[in-house]
Structure formats: C-alpha cells, structure tokens
Amino acid sequence: MWYIISVVTIRGVQIKDRKRNKKLLRMLVLRGLYRESNVKCKSELRVNRKTFNIIREMLREIGGLSGTKNMSLQEIVVMFLYTLAHHKKNRSIGHYFYRSGETVSRQFHLCLRAFLKLHEVLLYNPTPILDDCEDERWKSFKNCLGALDGTYINVNVPSQERPKYRTRKGTIAMNVLGVCALNMQFIYVLRGWEGSAHDMRVLRNALSRPNGFRVPRGNYYLADAGYTNCEGFLAPYRGQRYHLKEWTDRQPESAEEFYNMKHARARNVIERCFGLLKGRWSILRSPSFFPIRTHGRIVMACCLLHNLIRKFMPTDDIKEDELSESDNDSESDSDDEREFLTSVATSNHWTNIRNTLAQDMFNDWRARGFGWDDEKKILQVDKSVFDGWVKTHKKVKGLFGLPFVHYDTLAEIYAKDKATGDASESFVDAIEDMDQDIDKQPLNVESDEDDVNSTHSDTYSSTSQSGKRPMKIEDDHSTPSKVAKVKASTIHSSASDSTTQSGKHSTKAKEAKVKGKNKVGLKSFCRNDDDDLVASLHDVSNNFGKIFENINVNLGTMASAWSKAEEREKMMDEKVNKVLDEVMKLDGISPSKALEVATILMAEEHKLRIFYQAPTNMKKQYAIDLLKKK
C-alpha cells in the first residue's frame, strides 16, 4: 500500500511539473503574439496592441465574456483572432496554445457569441450625402447612404446539399449580402443564403425580416445591374459600359455612359470593402472546417471586426482625431419617427430619378434583359428582346406573356437544388440561437486542464447501450458523501435488477422442483455461493498481506532512491542554467548558438572546466572554436 501511495505521489508531482512547464510555454506564446510589438501583433492577430485592448474591454463590458479559473480573457481573445486570421484547425490551435480541443472549441464559440452582441455598437449608422459634399465620387448622388452587393464565401457542405450552394461559376459557396457606407464600414450583413440564390432574392429576404435591412424613404443605396432599379436602390443602365476597366481607353459618349461611369466609381466602395475583409481574415478565403451556420456567424464577426479596425486603427495617413469626428453617428432621428421600405418594387418615379441623375430624360426607357413578376407569374422582358432570344432558343416560342401559374408548386416538386435560405440569420437571430445551444450543453466542471490530448469525453462518460443518460464522473475533489451516494444508488439499482432476475430464477426452480429434476433448495444454493465468495476473498486478503509485507521491507530504500534521483535532477538543472547564463553573457553569440555551445560543454566535463577557468576575454573565442569543430 505504501508503495502505491508513493508512486501516486511522485506521479502527481510530475504532472504538476508538466502543467507548470506548459503554462510557462503558453505565457511565452501569448507574449510573442500581442505584447512583443505592434508589428508582431498586427502580423499575427491583424490588430495593434491598442485595438486589442479595446476589443478585450468591449467583449468584457458589452459582450459579457470573462476569463475562467485557468484561462484569462486575453488568451481567449488571442485564440479567437488567431483562428480567424490564419484559418487554423481546432487541433492546431490546441497544440499551439497547449490546450485541449474541447477547451478551444468551447471558448471559441463563447467568444463568437460575445462578438455578435457588439453589433448594436459596431454596425455603422449611415448619414445621407448632403449638398455640400466635396467628394467627387459621391457628390452627384444626393441623399445616398452607401452601396450594397453580394459576395461568395466558399464553404464545406454535405454532398446532398452541394447543388443548392453551387454558384454560377461552379464553386460551392454561400451568398452574403453586404451593405457599407462611404467610409467603408458595414451597415448591414446577411449571410447564410445558398450560392445558387440570386442577389435580388437575398435582398428581398433581408427587407422582409423582423430585424432585417432598413432603408428610410427618400434615401437609397447604389446597387449593380444584378438588382432592380426601384425605390431605395439605384442601379446602372443595362446594355451600357459600366465596369471601371472599360473606361480606360475612351471617354463616355452619352449621358447613360457618363452616369454608369460615376455610378461604378462610387459603388466600388463595397467591392473594396469585401476585398479588405477577405484579405485580412484568411478564414474567409477558403472553405472553413466549421459547420455552415458557424461559418456564417464567423463572417458576421469578421464584418464587425472590420468596422472596429476602420474606426480605432486607421491604416492610412488620416489622423485619429479627424477619423473620430467623421465617424460620429447622427442619432437625432429615432427609428420610430422614420418610415422604412419593406419591399422591392419597380416604379416610374424612381426611373425618373435615375434619368435625372443621368442628365437626360428617358421616359420610354425600360430595363433590358429578363425579369420575373412574382405576382403575375410571367416573364418581364421587352418583345423585341424576347424575339431576338427566340431565334437561338426556338423551343420557347409562344411563351411571351404566358403566365406560369403553378411555377412555385412545380419548383418545390422538381427543383431539389432550389435555394431555401434556411441557414440565413441576422445578428439577433444568431445570438438567440447560440444562447439556446449553450443552454442545452451539459455543465462542464472547471478543472486545471493543460493536457493537449484530453478531450470532452474525460468529463462525461459515453451513453450506455440501454439509452440511459450518461453519468457524470466525479473528480478528485469529490467528497466522501458524494461517493457514498453514488455507490448507494448503484447498489440500489443492482439490488432491484437482481430481485427481478431472482424472481425469474425462482419461478424456473419451482417448475423444476415439480418435475423432480432439481433436489437442491434455492436457499442452500445461495448460502453455499456466499460461503465460497467469503473464502475466496479471505485468500485474496492473505495474498495481499504477504505482498505488502514484502513491499514495506524495501519501501525505505525506494524512497531514498527517489529522493536522491530528484536531488541529482535538481543539481543538473542548476548546472545547465549556470552554463547557459555564462554563455549568454558573451557578445555576438545568438541564442541558438548559445544552446549548441551549452550542449557541447555539458556533454564533455573537461571542456566545461576549461571554459570556467578561462579568462573572460578568451571564453568567446573558445566557444567559437567549439562550434567550428562541431
């Protein structure tokens, strides 16, 4: 028994030493990531040290995130930002920060939920373009609030879901709607729609949501040709040059082309916004290892981080005081006093507005290309355009003006890859959903876990085959009363099971007794088994007694041997530290070279003596000679 106790004690000391070493290594990693310098912090976490502290305090005060007994808030935020910036797997993050995979996953999702709670503070409140605007790109668009567009974020989905997420370019991605202001800060973000969904469909869904996109009447956003030109959304002319690269070789020749050129230069702000977002956060540039819903929430968190960086960490030559003055949100108009758009519909009034901005009235103008009237269930297209298209698609002849009454019903039956938008959600919906998921998770006991290989299964046992709820495994701090209760409950359940089984056995015994095949009573049978059990336990006890007697004889010798081994190890550590200190004092010796010199000196005792006895001015040359001979 004493041998077992000594082995357990020594093993406990070794485990504590290992945990202490991992804690020191973790502190060195954290120090190198966000405390060493602003350059290193921006390179690894994409923010400088000042912005990192702002993020930490906002997550603490607004997001409700806090550190744990064994994990500081700084470490949680560092792991979260490092995962987004470098797109590392859960396992890689666990090895890098010396944490278990369960701890990394749990703290990542808690930090993600806290970030989403910052949307009321970080999402930009836009202000319309005024008459005195001096920006050449925007001064022509009075009362404009910003620009919007959709972008694709590559995702990993099950094979049966891939047709929904396959884009027109053949990639598997989700469609993300982004709305930004003039200063390249996001106003609204809707993620989760499948890649096969059209941008206009995603916009309609955003406007119809309870906590969705809001456009005040009288204001508008710039949109590309994929959106309908209607109240609240100003689109370019179709069939005219539009993209910026098309204006490098010649000047516009008509009002429509001039309008498209000005429109493209202003609306390009959303393209640059998406470019900065994907360029800064690597997790948005390739398919994520997270589920589709979690990946969508990560996109929302990256947009919030983008706004925070644009506000508190200017990367251009703009002064911080100038940036803060231009970023002050106007809150004079409350949402209750303003009327917002709730749908998207074409109107002649808005067409006239666009014609006025284009400096040439086009009363007979119509949108070129194909559209869809969801109320009448017919195609929206000019007769001349349709006739030209029929020449190459003869099977559709006669379908002009023909309503497709049962289109939605047929689409539900035959279009299995039709986008549904089930995974799309706003910030409020995401927070509520994550709160419910966290509440459903079992309570995790706080422990001093530092083992990288430990998992969540160490805390909870697996579900039994009978379908019973998994029993929680008690840790070393469990009180005897708790253990006694567990044992008592186990004995009680075993007794009840044995009672049921004994009833079955007694019934069979009675039947056998009636037939005359069994002449031995059940009570005597049980009594004989009990006697055999007691006898076997007695023999085992005697054997253990002899073993413990032999152990006690050599226990003192073993204890002294262990103590001497610990003393030798301690002396060796002190010797190594002394040699490293002496070598590090030499000028011109790098840390890596110092480790090599110390290794050579520790391997050969006579060289170590020569090094100690040599004068100070000769130690450096002696160390260099040792490296050359190696």
C-alpha positions as CSV (number, residue, x, y, z in Angstrom):
1,M,0.0,0.0,0.0
2,W,2.8,2.4,0.9
3,Y,4.4,1.7,-2.4
4,I,1.3,2.6,-4.3
5,I,0.9,5.8,-2.3
6,S,4.5,6.8,-3.0
7,V,4.1,6.1,-6.8
8,V,0.9,8.1,-6.9
9,T,2.5,11.0,-5.1
10,I,5.5,11.0,-7.4
11,R,3.3,10.8,-10.4
12,G,1.3,13.7,-9.1
13,V,4.5,15.8,-8.7
14,Q,5.5,15.0,-12.3
15,I,2.0,16.0,-13.6
16,K,2.2,19.3,-11.7
17,D,5.7,20.0,-13.2
18,R,4.4,19.3,-16.7
19,K,1.4,21.6,-16.2
20,R,3.7,24.3,-14.9
21,N,6.0,24.0,-17.9
22,K,3.1,24.1,-20.3
23,K,1.8,27.2,-18.5
24,L,5.2,28.9,-18.9
25,L,5.3,28.0,-22.6
26,R,1.8,29.3,-23.1
27,M,2.8,32.6,-21.5
28,L,5.7,32.9,-23.9
29,V,3.4,32.2,-26.9
30,L,0.9,34.9,-25.7
31,R,3.7,37.4,-25.0
32,G,5.1,36.9,-28.5
33,L,1.7,37.4,-30.1
34,Y,0.3,40.6,-28.6
35,R,2.9,42.0,-26.1
36,E,6.1,42.0,-28.0
37,S,5.4,44.8,-30.5
38,N,2.7,46.4,-32.6
39,V,4.3,44.9,-35.8
40,K,4.1,41.4,-34.5
41,C,0.6,41.9,-33.1
42,K,-0.7,43.2,-36.4
43,S,1.0,40.4,-38.3
44,E,-0.4,37.6,-36.2
45,L,-3.7,39.0,-34.9
46,R,-4.4,41.7,-37.6
47,V,-4.8,44.4,-34.9
48,N,-2.3,46.5,-33.0
49,R,-2.0,46.3,-29.2
50,K,-4.2,49.3,-28.6
51,T,-7.0,47.9,-30.7
52,F,-6.6,44.5,-29.0
53,N,-7.2,46.1,-25.6
54,I,-10.3,47.9,-26.9
55,I,-11.6,44.6,-28.2
56,R,-11.0,42.9,-24.9
57,E,-12.8,45.6,-22.9
58,M,-15.7,45.7,-25.3
59,L,-16.1,41.9,-25.1
60,R,-16.0,42.1,-21.3
61,E,-18.3,45.1,-20.8
62,I,-20.8,44.6,-23.7
63,G,-20.4,41.0,-24.8
64,G,-20.4,39.6,-21.2
65,L,-17.3,37.5,-21.9
66,S,-15.0,36.8,-19.0
67,G,-12.0,34.6,-18.2
68,T,-12.1,31.4,-16.3
69,K,-10.1,30.0,-13.4
70,N,-7.4,28.6,-15.7
71,M,-7.8,30.8,-18.8
72,S,-7.5,34.5,-19.0
73,L,-9.7,36.8,-21.2
74,Q,-6.6,37.8,-23.1
75,E,-5.9,34.2,-24.1
76,I,-9.5,33.6,-25.2
77,V,-9.4,36.7,-27.5
78,V,-6.0,35.9,-28.8
79,M,-7.0,32.3,-29.8
80,F,-10.2,33.7,-31.5
81,L,-8.4,36.3,-33.5
82,Y,-5.5,33.9,-34.4
83,T,-8.1,31.3,-35.7
84,L,-9.8,33.9,-37.9
85,A,-6.5,35.5,-39.2
86,H,-4.7,32.2,-40.1
87,H,-7.6,29.7,-40.6
88,K,-6.2,27.1,-38.3
89,K,-7.9,23.9,-37.3
90,N,-9.1,23.3,-33.8
91,R,-6.4,20.7,-33.3
92,S,-3.7,23.0,-34.5
93,I,-4.8,25.8,-32.2
94,G,-4.8,23.4,-29.3
95,H,-1.3,22.3,-29.9
96,Y,-0.1,25.9,-30.4
97,F,-1.6,27.2,-27.2
98,Y,-1.2,23.9,-25.2
99,R,-4.9,23.5,-24.7
100,S,-7.3,20.6,-25.3
101,G,-9.6,20.6,-28.3
102,E,-12.7,20.8,-26.1
103,T,-11.4,23.9,-24.4
104,V,-10.5,25.6,-27.6
105,S,-13.9,24.8,-29.2
106,R,-15.9,25.9,-26.2
107,Q,-14.1,29.2,-25.7
108,F,-14.2,30.0,-29.4
109,H,-18.0,29.7,-29.5
110,L,-18.4,31.8,-26.4
111,C,-16.1,34.5,-27.8
112,L,-18.0,34.3,-31.1
113,R,-21.3,34.9,-29.3
114,A,-19.9,37.8,-27.4
115,F,-18.7,39.4,-30.7
116,L,-22.1,39.1,-32.2
117,K,-23.5,41.0,-29.2
118,L,-21.4,44.0,-30.3
119,H,-23.5,44.5,-33.5
120,E,-25.5,47.4,-32.0
121,V,-22.3,49.3,-31.2
122,L,-20.1,48.4,-34.2
123,L,-22.6,48.4,-37.1
124,Y,-22.4,51.9,-38.7
125,N,-25.4,54.2,-38.7
126,P,-25.3,55.9,-42.1
127,T,-25.9,59.5,-42.9
128,P,-27.1,60.7,-46.4
129,I,-25.0,62.6,-48.8
130,L,-25.6,66.4,-48.4
131,D,-25.5,69.2,-50.9
132,D,-22.1,70.4,-49.6
133,C,-20.4,67.1,-50.2
134,E,-16.9,67.7,-51.7
135,D,-16.1,64.0,-52.6
136,E,-16.0,63.8,-56.4
137,R,-17.3,60.2,-56.3
138,W,-20.4,60.9,-54.2
139,K,-21.4,64.5,-54.6
140,S,-23.6,63.7,-57.6
141,F,-25.7,61.2,-55.5
142,K,-27.6,63.4,-53.1
143,N,-29.4,61.5,-50.2
144,C,-27.4,58.3,-50.9
145,L,-26.5,56.2,-47.9
146,G,-23.9,53.9,-49.4
147,A,-23.6,50.8,-51.6
148,L,-24.6,47.2,-51.4
149,D,-23.6,44.0,-53.2
150,G,-23.4,40.3,-52.7
151,T,-20.2,38.2,-52.4
152,Y,-19.4,34.5,-52.3
153,I,-17.8,32.8,-49.3
154,N,-16.6,29.3,-50.0
155,V,-18.0,26.7,-47.7
156,N,-17.9,22.9,-47.0
157,V,-21.3,21.3,-47.1
158,P,-22.6,17.7,-47.4
159,S,-22.7,16.2,-50.8
160,Q,-26.5,16.2,-50.9
161,E,-26.5,20.0,-50.2
162,R,-24.0,21.0,-52.8
163,P,-26.4,21.7,-55.7
164,K,-28.0,24.4,-53.5
165,Y,-24.7,26.0,-52.8
166,R,-23.2,25.7,-56.3
167,T,-22.8,29.2,-57.8
168,R,-22.9,30.2,-61.5
169,K,-19.1,29.9,-61.5
170,G,-19.3,26.3,-60.3
171,T,-17.9,26.9,-56.8
172,I,-19.5,25.8,-53.5
173,A,-20.2,28.9,-51.6
174,M,-22.8,30.9,-49.6
175,N,-24.2,34.2,-50.8
176,V,-23.5,37.1,-48.4
177,L,-25.3,40.4,-48.7
178,G,-23.2,43.3,-47.5
179,V,-24.1,47.0,-47.2
180,C,-21.5,49.6,-46.5
181,A,-21.2,53.4,-46.1
182,L,-18.8,55.9,-47.7
183,N,-16.2,55.3,-45.1
184,M,-16.1,51.5,-45.9
185,Q,-17.8,50.4,-42.7
186,F,-20.6,47.8,-42.8
187,I,-24.2,48.9,-42.2
188,Y,-25.9,45.5,-42.6
189,V,-24.8,42.0,-43.3
190,L,-27.0,38.9,-44.1
191,R,-25.2,35.6,-44.5
192,G,-26.4,32.0,-45.0
193,W,-28.2,32.0,-48.3
194,E,-27.1,29.3,-50.7
195,G,-24.8,30.2,-53.6
196,S,-27.5,29.4,-56.2
197,A,-29.8,32.1,-54.8
198,H,-30.0,35.3,-56.9
199,D,-28.8,38.6,-55.2
200,M,-32.3,40.1,-55.6
201,R,-33.9,37.3,-53.8
202,V,-31.5,37.7,-50.9
203,L,-32.2,41.4,-50.8
204,R,-36.0,40.8,-50.6
205,N,-35.5,38.4,-47.8
206,A,-33.3,41.0,-45.9
207,L,-36.1,43.6,-46.2
208,S,-38.8,41.3,-45.0
209,R,-37.1,40.1,-41.8
210,P,-38.2,41.5,-38.5
211,N,-34.7,42.6,-37.6
212,G,-33.7,43.0,-41.2
213,F,-32.4,45.7,-43.5
214,R,-34.0,49.1,-43.2
215,V,-34.0,51.8,-45.9
216,P,-35.6,55.1,-45.0
217,R,-37.9,56.6,-47.6
218,G,-36.2,59.3,-49.5
219,N,-32.8,57.7,-49.2
220,Y,-31.3,55.0,-51.4
221,Y,-28.2,52.7,-51.9
222,L,-26.2,52.1,-55.0
223,A,-26.5,48.6,-56.5
224,D,-25.1,46.9,-59.5
225,A,-27.0,45.6,-62.5
226,G,-28.0,42.4,-60.7
227,Y,-30.6,44.3,-58.7
228,T,-33.8,46.0,-59.8
229,N,-33.8,49.8,-60.2
230,C,-36.5,50.7,-57.7
231,E,-37.3,52.9,-54.8
232,G,-34.4,52.7,-52.3
233,F,-31.9,51.1,-54.7
234,L,-30.3,52.9,-57.7
235,A,-29.0,50.6,-60.4
236,P,-26.9,51.4,-63.5
237,Y,-28.2,51.3,-67.1
238,R,-28.1,47.9,-68.7
239,G,-26.6,47.5,-72.1
240,Q,-24.1,50.3,-71.5
241,R,-20.5,50.2,-70.4
242,Y,-20.2,50.1,-66.7
243,H,-17.1,48.5,-65.1
244,L,-14.2,50.8,-64.4
245,K,-11.7,48.9,-66.6
246,E,-13.9,49.7,-69.6
247,W,-13.3,53.5,-69.2
248,T,-9.5,53.4,-69.5
249,D,-9.3,53.8,-73.3
250,R,-12.1,56.3,-74.1
251,Q,-14.5,58.9,-72.7
252,P,-18.2,58.4,-72.2
253,E,-20.3,59.3,-75.3
254,S,-23.8,59.6,-73.8
255,A,-25.5,60.5,-70.6
256,E,-26.1,56.9,-69.8
257,E,-22.5,56.0,-70.1
258,F,-21.4,59.0,-68.0
259,Y,-23.9,58.0,-65.4
260,N,-22.7,54.5,-65.4
261,M,-19.1,55.6,-65.0
262,K,-19.9,57.8,-62.0
263,H,-22.1,55.0,-60.5
264,A,-19.3,52.5,-60.9
265,R,-16.7,54.7,-59.2
266,A,-19.0,55.3,-56.2
267,R,-20.3,51.8,-55.9
268,N,-16.8,50.4,-56.0
269,V,-16.6,51.1,-52.3
270,I,-18.4,47.9,-51.5
271,E,-16.0,45.9,-53.7
272,R,-13.0,47.4,-51.9
273,C,-14.8,46.6,-48.6
274,F,-15.1,43.0,-49.4
275,G,-11.5,42.9,-50.7
276,L,-10.2,44.2,-47.4
277,L,-12.4,41.9,-45.4
278,K,-11.2,38.7,-47.2
279,G,-7.6,40.0,-47.4
280,R,-7.4,40.5,-43.6
281,W,-9.2,37.3,-42.4
282,S,-7.9,34.1,-44.0
283,I,-10.8,32.1,-42.8
284,L,-13.0,33.8,-45.5
285,R,-10.7,32.9,-48.4
286,S,-11.1,29.1,-48.3
287,P,-13.7,26.6,-47.2
288,S,-13.9,26.5,-43.4
289,F,-13.7,23.5,-41.1
290,F,-16.7,24.7,-39.2
291,P,-20.4,23.9,-39.9
292,I,-22.3,26.1,-42.3
293,R,-24.1,28.0,-39.5
294,T,-21.0,28.6,-37.5
295,H,-19.1,29.7,-40.6
296,G,-21.9,32.2,-41.4
297,R,-21.6,33.6,-37.9
298,I,-17.8,33.9,-38.3
299,V,-18.5,36.0,-41.4
300,M,-20.6,38.4,-39.3
301,A,-18.0,38.6,-36.6
302,C,-15.3,39.4,-39.2
303,C,-17.5,42.3,-40.5
304,L,-17.8,43.6,-37.0
305,L,-14.1,43.4,-36.6
306,H,-13.6,45.2,-39.9
307,N,-15.7,48.1,-38.6
308,L,-13.8,48.2,-35.3
309,I,-10.5,48.3,-37.1
310,R,-11.6,51.0,-39.5
311,K,-12.8,53.1,-36.5
312,F,-10.0,52.6,-34.0
313,M,-7.0,51.5,-36.1
314,P,-6.6,53.8,-39.2
315,T,-4.2,52.3,-41.7
316,D,-4.0,55.4,-43.9
317,D,-2.4,58.8,-43.2
318,I,-5.6,60.0,-41.6
319,K,-5.3,61.4,-38.1
320,E,-7.2,59.7,-35.4
321,D,-9.0,62.9,-34.3
322,E,-10.2,63.5,-37.8
323,L,-11.4,59.9,-38.2
324,S,-13.3,60.1,-34.9
325,E,-15.1,63.3,-35.9
326,S,-16.2,61.8,-39.2
327,D,-17.3,58.6,-37.6
328,N,-19.7,60.2,-35.1
329,D,-23.1,58.7,-35.8
330,S,-26.1,61.0,-36.0
331,E,-28.8,59.8,-33.7
332,S,-31.2,62.7,-33.8
333,D,-33.8,60.8,-35.8
334,S,-35.2,57.8,-34.0
335,D,-36.4,54.7,-35.8
336,D,-39.9,55.3,-34.6
337,E,-40.2,58.6,-36.5
338,R,-38.8,57.4,-39.8
339,E,-40.6,55.3,-42.4
340,F,-38.6,52.4,-43.9
341,L,-39.0,50.3,-47.0
342,T,-40.2,46.8,-46.5
343,S,-40.3,45.5,-50.1
344,V,-38.7,45.9,-53.5
345,A,-40.8,47.0,-56.5
346,T,-40.2,48.9,-59.7
347,S,-41.7,52.4,-60.1
348,N,-41.7,55.1,-62.8
349,H,-40.9,57.7,-60.2
350,W,-37.6,56.0,-59.4
351,T,-36.8,55.5,-63.0
352,N,-37.3,59.3,-63.5
353,I,-34.9,59.9,-60.6
354,R,-32.3,57.9,-62.3
355,N,-32.9,59.6,-65.6
356,T,-32.5,63.0,-63.9
357,L,-29.2,61.9,-62.4
358,A,-28.1,60.8,-65.8
359,Q,-28.9,64.3,-67.2
360,D,-31.1,63.0,-69.9
361,M,-34.8,62.1,-69.5
362,F,-35.6,58.7,-70.8
363,N,-39.4,58.4,-70.5
364,D,-39.6,55.4,-72.8
365,W,-36.7,53.6,-71.0
366,R,-37.2,50.0,-69.9
367,A,-34.9,47.7,-68.2
368,R,-33.2,45.5,-70.8
369,G,-32.9,41.7,-70.0
370,F,-35.2,39.2,-68.3
371,G,-37.0,39.7,-65.1
372,W,-39.7,37.9,-63.1
373,D,-43.1,39.2,-61.9
374,D,-43.8,37.2,-58.8
375,E,-47.4,38.3,-58.6
376,K,-48.4,37.6,-62.2
377,K,-46.0,34.7,-62.6
378,I,-44.8,35.9,-66.0
379,L,-41.5,37.0,-67.6
380,Q,-40.7,40.7,-67.6
381,V,-39.0,41.4,-71.0
382,D,-39.4,43.6,-74.0
383,K,-41.0,42.0,-77.0
384,S,-38.0,42.9,-79.2
385,V,-35.6,41.4,-76.8
386,F,-37.6,38.2,-76.5
387,D,-38.0,37.8,-80.2
388,G,-34.2,38.1,-80.6
389,W,-33.7,35.4,-78.0
390,V,-36.2,33.1,-79.6
391,K,-34.0,32.9,-82.7
392,T,-31.4,30.9,-80.8
393,H,-33.9,29.2,-78.4
394,K,-36.8,28.0,-80.7
395,K,-38.4,25.8,-78.0
396,V,-39.6,28.9,-76.0
397,K,-41.5,30.4,-79.0
398,G,-45.0,31.3,-77.9
399,L,-44.2,31.8,-74.2
400,F,-44.1,35.6,-74.3
401,G,-46.8,37.0,-71.9
402,L,-47.8,33.5,-70.9
403,P,-48.3,33.1,-67.1
404,F,-46.8,30.2,-65.2
405,V,-49.5,29.8,-62.6
406,H,-48.1,26.6,-61.0
407,Y,-44.4,27.6,-61.1
408,D,-43.9,27.6,-57.3
409,T,-45.6,24.2,-56.9
410,L,-43.6,22.6,-59.7
411,A,-40.4,24.1,-58.3
412,E,-41.0,22.5,-54.9
413,I,-41.6,19.1,-56.5
414,Y,-38.8,19.0,-59.2
415,A,-36.2,21.6,-58.1
416,K,-34.4,19.7,-55.3
417,D,-31.5,22.1,-55.5
418,K,-33.6,25.2,-55.1
419,A,-32.1,27.7,-52.6
420,T,-34.2,28.0,-49.4
421,G,-32.2,30.3,-47.2
422,D,-32.7,28.1,-44.1
423,A,-29.2,28.9,-42.8
424,S,-29.6,32.7,-43.2
425,E,-30.0,34.7,-40.0
426,S,-29.5,38.2,-38.6
427,F,-27.3,39.2,-35.7
428,V,-30.3,38.9,-33.3
429,D,-31.3,35.5,-34.6
430,A,-27.7,34.2,-34.4
431,I,-27.3,35.4,-30.7
432,E,-30.6,33.8,-29.7
433,D,-29.8,30.6,-31.4
434,M,-26.3,30.4,-29.8
435,D,-27.8,31.1,-26.4
436,Q,-30.1,28.2,-26.8
437,D,-27.3,25.9,-28.0
438,I,-25.1,26.9,-25.0
439,D,-28.0,26.3,-22.5
440,K,-28.5,22.8,-23.9
441,Q,-24.9,21.9,-23.4
442,P,-24.1,19.9,-20.2
443,L,-22.5,21.8,-17.4
444,N,-18.7,21.4,-17.6
445,V,-16.8,21.2,-14.3
446,E,-13.9,23.7,-14.1
447,S,-10.6,21.8,-13.9
448,D,-6.9,22.5,-14.2
449,E,-6.7,21.0,-17.7
450,D,-3.5,21.7,-19.5
451,D,-3.2,18.4,-21.4
452,V,-3.4,18.8,-25.1
453,N,-4.6,15.2,-25.6
454,S,-7.5,15.5,-23.1
455,T,-11.0,15.7,-24.6
456,H,-14.5,16.4,-23.5
457,S,-15.1,12.7,-23.1
458,D,-12.8,12.8,-20.0
459,T,-15.5,14.7,-18.1
460,Y,-18.6,12.8,-19.2
461,S,-18.9,9.1,-19.8
462,S,-20.4,7.8,-23.0
463,T,-24.0,6.9,-23.2
464,S,-24.8,3.3,-22.4
465,Q,-26.4,1.0,-24.9
466,S,-29.6,1.0,-22.9
467,G,-30.0,4.7,-23.7
468,K,-29.7,6.0,-20.2
469,R,-28.3,9.4,-19.5
470,P,-24.5,9.4,-19.1
471,M,-23.4,9.6,-15.5
472,K,-21.0,12.4,-14.6
473,I,-17.6,11.2,-13.5
474,E,-16.6,12.8,-10.2
475,D,-13.1,14.4,-10.0
476,D,-10.5,14.1,-7.2
477,H,-12.3,16.8,-5.2
478,S,-15.4,14.7,-4.7
479,T,-16.5,14.4,-1.1
480,P,-16.9,11.0,0.6
481,S,-20.6,11.7,1.0
482,K,-21.0,12.2,-2.8
483,V,-19.1,9.0,-3.4
484,A,-21.2,7.2,-0.9
485,K,-24.4,8.4,-2.5
486,V,-23.2,7.2,-5.9
487,K,-22.3,3.8,-4.5
488,A,-25.6,3.6,-2.7
489,S,-27.5,4.4,-5.8
490,T,-25.5,1.8,-7.8
491,I,-26.1,-0.8,-5.1
492,H,-29.8,0.0,-5.0
493,S,-30.1,-0.3,-8.8
494,S,-28.2,-3.6,-8.8
495,A,-30.4,-4.9,-6.0
496,S,-33.5,-4.1,-7.9
497,D,-32.1,-5.8,-11.0
498,S,-31.1,-8.8,-9.0
499,T,-34.5,-9.0,-7.4
500,T,-36.2,-9.1,-10.8
501,Q,-33.8,-11.8,-12.0
502,S,-34.1,-13.8,-8.8
503,G,-37.9,-13.8,-9.3
504,K,-37.4,-15.4,-12.7
505,H,-34.9,-17.9,-11.4
506,S,-37.3,-18.9,-8.5
507,T,-40.1,-19.5,-11.0
508,K,-37.9,-21.8,-13.0
509,A,-36.8,-23.5,-9.8
510,K,-40.3,-24.2,-8.8
511,E,-41.1,-25.7,-12.2
512,A,-38.0,-27.9,-12.0
513,K,-38.9,-29.0,-8.5
514,V,-42.4,-30.1,-9.6
515,K,-40.8,-32.2,-12.3
516,G,-38.4,-33.7,-9.8
517,K,-35.3,-32.7,-11.7
518,N,-33.9,-30.3,-9.0
519,K,-33.5,-31.7,-5.5
520,V,-31.3,-28.9,-4.0
521,G,-33.1,-25.9,-2.4
522,L,-32.6,-22.4,-3.7
523,K,-31.6,-21.1,-0.2
524,S,-29.0,-23.7,0.3
525,F,-27.6,-23.0,-3.1
526,C,-27.3,-19.2,-2.4
527,R,-25.8,-20.0,1.0
528,N,-23.1,-22.2,-0.5
529,D,-22.2,-19.5,-3.0
530,D,-21.9,-16.9,-0.2
531,D,-19.5,-19.2,1.6
532,D,-17.4,-19.7,-1.4
533,L,-17.2,-15.9,-2.0
534,V,-16.1,-15.3,1.6
535,A,-13.5,-17.9,1.3
536,S,-12.1,-16.5,-1.9
537,L,-12.0,-13.0,-0.5
538,H,-10.1,-14.3,2.5
539,D,-7.5,-15.9,0.3
540,V,-7.0,-12.7,-1.7
541,S,-6.7,-10.7,1.5
542,N,-3.9,-13.1,2.8
543,N,-2.1,-12.8,-0.5
544,F,-2.2,-9.0,-0.5
545,G,-0.9,-9.1,3.1
546,K,2.1,-11.0,2.1
547,I,2.7,-8.6,-0.8
548,F,2.5,-5.5,1.4
549,E,4.9,-7.1,3.9
550,N,7.5,-7.6,1.1
551,I,6.9,-4.0,-0.1
552,N,7.4,-2.5,3.4
553,V,10.8,-4.1,3.6
554,N,12.1,-2.2,0.6
555,L,10.0,0.9,0.9
556,G,12.6,2.9,2.7
557,T,15.2,2.1,0.2
558,M,12.9,3.0,-2.7
559,A,12.0,6.3,-1.1
560,S,15.7,7.3,-0.6
561,A,16.4,6.3,-4.2
562,W,13.7,8.6,-5.4
563,S,14.8,11.5,-3.3
564,K,18.4,11.1,-4.5
565,A,17.2,11.0,-8.1
566,E,15.3,14.2,-7.5
567,E,18.3,15.9,-6.0
568,R,20.5,14.8,-8.9
569,E,17.9,16.2,-11.4
570,K,17.7,19.5,-9.5
571,M,21.5,19.8,-9.4
572,M,21.6,19.1,-13.2
573,D,19.1,21.8,-13.8
574,E,21.1,24.3,-11.8
575,K,24.2,23.3,-13.7
576,V,22.5,23.8,-17.0
577,N,21.1,27.2,-16.1
578,K,24.6,28.3,-14.9
579,V,26.2,27.3,-18.1
580,L,23.5,29.0,-20.2
581,D,23.9,32.2,-18.2
582,E,27.7,32.2,-18.7
583,V,27.3,31.6,-22.5
584,M,24.6,34.2,-23.0
585,K,26.8,36.8,-21.4
586,L,29.2,36.5,-24.4
587,D,28.8,39.2,-27.0
588,G,28.0,38.1,-30.6
589,I,26.6,34.7,-29.6
590,S,23.0,34.2,-30.8
591,P,20.5,32.2,-28.6
592,S,20.6,29.3,-30.9
593,K,24.4,29.2,-31.0
594,A,24.4,29.6,-27.2
595,L,22.3,26.4,-26.9
596,E,24.7,24.5,-29.1
597,V,27.7,25.6,-27.0
598,A,26.0,24.7,-23.8
599,T,25.1,21.3,-25.2
600,I,28.8,20.6,-26.1
601,L,30.1,21.8,-22.7
602,M,27.5,19.6,-20.8
603,A,28.5,16.6,-22.8
604,E,32.2,16.8,-22.0
605,E,33.2,17.7,-18.5
606,H,36.8,18.7,-19.3
607,K,35.7,21.3,-21.8
608,L,33.3,22.7,-19.2
609,R,36.2,23.1,-16.7
610,I,38.4,24.8,-19.3
611,F,35.5,27.2,-20.1
612,Y,35.1,28.1,-16.5
613,Q,38.8,28.6,-15.8
614,A,39.5,30.6,-19.0
615,P,39.7,34.4,-18.7
616,T,36.6,36.4,-19.8
617,N,38.3,37.7,-23.0
618,M,39.1,34.1,-24.1
619,K,35.7,32.5,-23.4
620,K,34.1,33.9,-26.6
621,Q,36.9,32.6,-28.9
622,Y,36.8,29.2,-27.1
623,A,33.0,29.0,-27.8
624,I,33.5,29.9,-31.4
625,D,36.2,27.2,-31.8
626,L,33.9,24.6,-30.2
627,L,31.2,25.5,-32.8
628,K,33.7,25.2,-35.7
629,K,35.0,21.8,-34.5
630,K,31.4,20.5,-34.3
